[in-house]
Amino acid sequence: VQLQASGGGLVQARGSLRLSCAASGFTLENYHVGWFRQAPGKAREGVSCTSAKDGSTYYADSAKGRFTISRDNAKNTAYLQMSSLKPEDTAVYYCATAPPWARMVVDGGHPDFTEYDQWGQGTLVTVSS
């Protein structure tokens, strides 16, 4: 059972990157998928997530309008398309899964990133100014 994140790299501000999260040993579509990031010296934060039940998607305020989460069930892979990147997006990005019964949103409609328990290794995204 493994999650493998890839696609990070160095990009200029206002550029784009697509991160991939490939699952092996289990069927990714049966789980919620989340993307997280951790910048140097900062706590890990949730970026986006998508539901196993209905494919609904949720974004942190920092990602709204710029990032898009998606899945390709045939490839057992999830993606995070990032555009209009900013230097403050520089971080190690991780994908993770949560069980399908996990809560997706909290009061106020904000995504719930607390129940992700299976993690891949990170991929570094560096955005230069």
LINTA-V222903 format. One record per residue. PHI is phi as a letter, one per 40 degrees, with the letter a starting at -180 (NA if undefined). OMEGA is omega in radians with two decimals (999 if undefined). Layout:
phi->PHI omega->OMEGA
phi->PHI omega->OMEGA
//
This chain:
phi->NA omega->-3.02
phi->a omega->2.95
phi->b omega->-3.11
phi->b omega->3.08
phi->c omega->3.13
phi->a omega->3.06
phi->h omega->3.12
phi->c omega->3.14
phi->i omega->3.13
phi->c omega->-3.13
phi->a omega->3.09
phi->c omega->3.08
phi->d omega->-3.09
phi->g omega->3.09
phi->c omega->-3.08
phi->b omega->3.02
phi->a omega->2.99
phi->b omega->3.07
phi->c omega->3.10
phi->b omega->3.09
phi->b omega->-3.10
phi->c omega->3.13
phi->b omega->3.05
phi->b omega->3.12
phi->g omega->3.09
phi->a omega->-3.10
phi->c omega->-3.01
phi->c omega->-3.06
phi->c omega->3.12
phi->c omega->-3.07
phi->b omega->2.88
phi->c omega->3.08
phi->b omega->3.10
phi->b omega->2.99
phi->b omega->-3.11
phi->b omega->3.05
phi->a omega->3.07
phi->b omega->3.10
phi->c omega->3.14
phi->d omega->3.09
phi->g omega->-3.10
phi->b omega->3.10
phi->c omega->3.05
phi->c omega->3.12
phi->b omega->3.06
phi->c omega->-3.11
phi->b omega->-3.07
phi->a omega->3.07
phi->a omega->3.13
phi->b omega->-3.01
phi->c omega->3.02
phi->c omega->-2.99
phi->c omega->-3.01
phi->b omega->3.11
phi->g omega->3.12
phi->c omega->-3.07
phi->b omega->-3.10
phi->b omega->-3.08
phi->b omega->2.93
phi->c omega->-3.11
phi->d omega->-3.11
phi->c omega->-3.06
phi->b omega->-3.06
phi->d omega->3.11
phi->g omega->-3.11
phi->b omega->-3.08
phi->b omega->3.08
phi->b omega->3.09
phi->c omega->-3.13
phi->a omega->3.10
phi->b omega->2.90
phi->b omega->-3.04
phi->c omega->3.12
phi->c omega->3.13
phi->c omega->-3.13
phi->f omega->-3.00
phi->b omega->3.00
phi->b omega->-3.07
phi->b omega->2.94
phi->b omega->3.07
phi->c omega->-3.09
phi->b omega->3.11
phi->b omega->-3.09
phi->f omega->-3.06
phi->c omega->-3.12
phi->b omega->3.08
phi->d omega->3.14
phi->c omega->3.01
phi->c omega->3.12
phi->c omega->-3.08
phi->a omega->2.89
phi->c omega->-3.11
phi->b omega->-3.12
phi->b omega->2.93
phi->b omega->-3.10
phi->a omega->3.10
phi->b omega->3.04
phi->b omega->3.14
phi->c omega->-3.04
phi->c omega->3.09
phi->c omega->-3.13
phi->c omega->3.11
phi->c omega->-3.12
phi->c omega->-3.10
phi->b omega->3.03
phi->b omega->3.12
phi->d omega->-3.10
phi->g omega->3.07
phi->g omega->3.12
phi->c omega->3.14
phi->c omega->3.12
phi->c omega->-3.10
phi->b omega->-2.96
phi->c omega->-2.96
phi->b omega->3.13
phi->c omega->-2.98
phi->b omega->3.10
phi->b omega->-2.94
phi->b omega->2.97
phi->c omega->3.03
phi->c omega->-3.06
phi->c omega->3.02
phi->b omega->-3.00
phi->c omega->3.03
phi->b omega->3.11
phi->b omega->-3.13
phi->b omega->-3.13
phi->c omega->-3.11
phi->c omega->999
//
